[in-house]
Amino acid sequence: RPPNPFILYRKDKATQVKEVYPNIHNNEISVMVGALWHNEIPEVRQAYNLAATLLKKRFLEMHPGYRYNPRRPSEIQR
């Protein structure tokens, strides 16, 4: 499944956050990056939207007819 714009942004920013805070947990990184994302300028957000759109287009070319079908919690084995 192709990543959305925030996932791409988080992937880029998580390494920067880890350099500053090496012992931070992933959920804390997501909160910090989420705040950065909401305060980001429109041009940067648009660049990530474009990148996500291109990745989605490439994904659909490679997997025609793909349809996201999430599993119900009862179907997931633990």
C-alpha positions as CSV (number, residue, x, y, z in Angstrom):
1,R,0.0,0.0,0.0
2,P,1.5,3.4,-1.0
3,P,2.4,5.8,1.8
4,N,0.4,9.0,2.4
5,P,2.1,12.5,2.5
6,F,2.5,12.4,6.3
7,I,4.2,9.0,6.3
8,L,6.7,10.3,3.8
9,Y,7.3,13.4,5.9
10,R,7.6,11.3,9.1
11,K,10.2,9.0,7.4
12,D,12.3,12.0,6.5
13,K,12.0,13.9,9.8
14,A,12.2,10.9,12.2
15,T,16.0,10.5,11.6
16,Q,16.5,14.2,12.4
17,V,14.5,13.9,15.6
18,K,16.5,10.8,16.6
19,E,19.7,12.6,16.1
20,V,18.6,15.3,18.6
21,Y,16.8,12.8,21.0
22,P,18.6,9.4,20.6
23,N,16.6,7.6,23.4
24,I,13.1,8.8,22.4
25,H,10.3,6.2,21.6
26,N,8.6,6.0,18.3
27,N,5.3,7.2,19.6
28,E,6.9,10.3,20.9
29,I,8.7,10.8,17.6
30,S,5.3,10.6,15.8
31,V,3.8,13.2,18.2
32,M,6.7,15.6,17.6
33,V,6.7,15.1,13.8
34,G,3.0,15.5,13.8
35,A,3.3,19.0,15.3
36,L,6.0,19.9,12.8
37,W,3.7,18.7,10.0
38,H,0.9,20.9,11.1
39,N,3.2,23.9,11.3
40,E,4.9,23.2,8.0
41,I,4.6,25.8,5.2
42,P,2.1,24.9,2.4
43,E,4.9,24.5,-0.2
44,V,6.6,21.7,1.8
45,R,3.3,20.0,2.4
46,Q,2.5,20.3,-1.3
47,A,5.8,18.7,-2.2
48,Y,5.0,15.7,0.0
49,N,1.5,15.5,-1.5
50,L,3.0,15.4,-5.0
51,A,5.5,12.7,-3.9
52,A,2.7,10.6,-2.4
53,T,0.6,11.0,-5.5
54,L,3.5,9.9,-7.7
55,L,4.2,6.9,-5.5
56,K,0.5,6.0,-5.5
57,K,0.4,6.2,-9.3
58,R,3.4,4.0,-9.7
59,F,2.0,1.5,-7.1
60,L,-1.3,1.3,-9.1
61,E,0.6,0.7,-12.3
62,M,2.5,-2.2,-10.7
63,H,-0.6,-3.6,-9.0
64,P,-3.7,-2.9,-11.2
65,G,-6.9,-3.7,-9.5
66,Y,-5.5,-3.4,-6.0
67,R,-8.0,-2.6,-3.4
68,Y,-7.2,-2.0,0.3
69,N,-9.0,-4.6,2.4
70,P,-8.2,-4.2,6.1
71,R,-8.6,-7.2,8.3
72,R,-11.1,-7.1,11.2
73,P,-9.6,-7.4,14.7
74,S,-11.2,-10.8,15.0
75,E,-9.3,-12.0,12.0
76,I,-5.9,-11.1,13.3
77,Q,-4.1,-13.9,15.2
78,R,-2.1,-12.9,18.2
